[in-house]
Amino acid sequence: KYPVGMQTFSDIREGNYVYVDKTRYIVDFLRNGSKYVFLSRPRRFGKSLFVSTLQAYYEGRKELFDGLALAAMKKKSRFLLRSFKRVRRVGADETGVIEVRF
């Protein structure tokens, strides 16, 4: 089964959908000691899934990572999740500044 339109790591893993292991990128971030990670990618490029994967990792849901690169890593860092998924654009003023509401 392919996870078309799914953005939640736990739903994909628990539902036995096809998952391409990209957790090695998280391992790289953790090993390189990146203080901040800014995900700047176009729409539909897996940012929400990546953040959902981080969330599951830091929540300690080890069973979801069986067989993945991140399974062997020990949690050392903290993680702050801020989703902009439901941000609405209200409008722009004469200077072009965009007002958004959460």
URFEN-V639868 format. One record per backbone hydrogen bond with DSSP energy under -0.5 kcal/mol. CO is the residue of the C=O (numbers start at 1). NH is the residue of the N-H. E is the energy in kcal/mol with one decimal. If there is no record, write none. Layout:
co=[CO & CO]
nh=[NH & NH]
e=[E & E]
This chain:
co=[1 & 2 & 3 & 7 & 8 & 9 & 10 & 11 & 12 & 13 & 19 & 20 & 22 & 22 & 23 & 24 & 25 & 26 & 27 & 28 & 29 & 29 & 30 & 37 & 38 & 39 & 42 & 46 & 47 & 48 & 49 & 50 & 51 & 52 & 53 & 54 & 55 & 56 & 57 & 60 & 61 & 62 & 63 & 65 & 68 & 69 & 70 & 79 & 80 & 84 & 88 & 88 & 91 & 93 & 97 & 99 & 99 & 101]
nh=[18 & 4 & 6 & 9 & 12 & 13 & 14 & 15 & 17 & 16 & 21 & 22 & 25 & 26 & 27 & 28 & 29 & 30 & 31 & 32 & 33 & 34 & 33 & 39 & 40 & 41 & 45 & 50 & 51 & 52 & 53 & 54 & 55 & 56 & 57 & 58 & 59 & 61 & 60 & 62 & 64 & 65 & 66 & 68 & 71 & 72 & 73 & 81 & 82 & 87 & 90 & 101 & 99 & 96 & 93 & 90 & 91 & 88]
e=[-3.0 & -1.7 & -1.7 & -0.6 & -2.0 & -2.6 & -2.9 & -1.6 & -2.4 & -1.1 & -0.6 & -0.6 & -1.5 & -0.5 & -2.0 & -2.2 & -2.2 & -2.6 & -2.6 & -2.4 & -0.5 & -1.8 & -0.5 & -0.6 & -1.0 & -0.8 & -0.9 & -2.2 & -2.5 & -2.4 & -2.1 & -2.0 & -2.4 & -2.2 & -2.1 & -2.7 & -1.5 & -2.3 & -1.2 & -2.0 & -1.6 & -1.7 & -0.8 & -2.5 & -1.5 & -0.8 & -1.1 & -0.5 & -0.6 & -1.5 & -0.6 & -2.0 & -3.1 & -1.8 & -1.8 & -2.7 & -1.1 & -2.1]
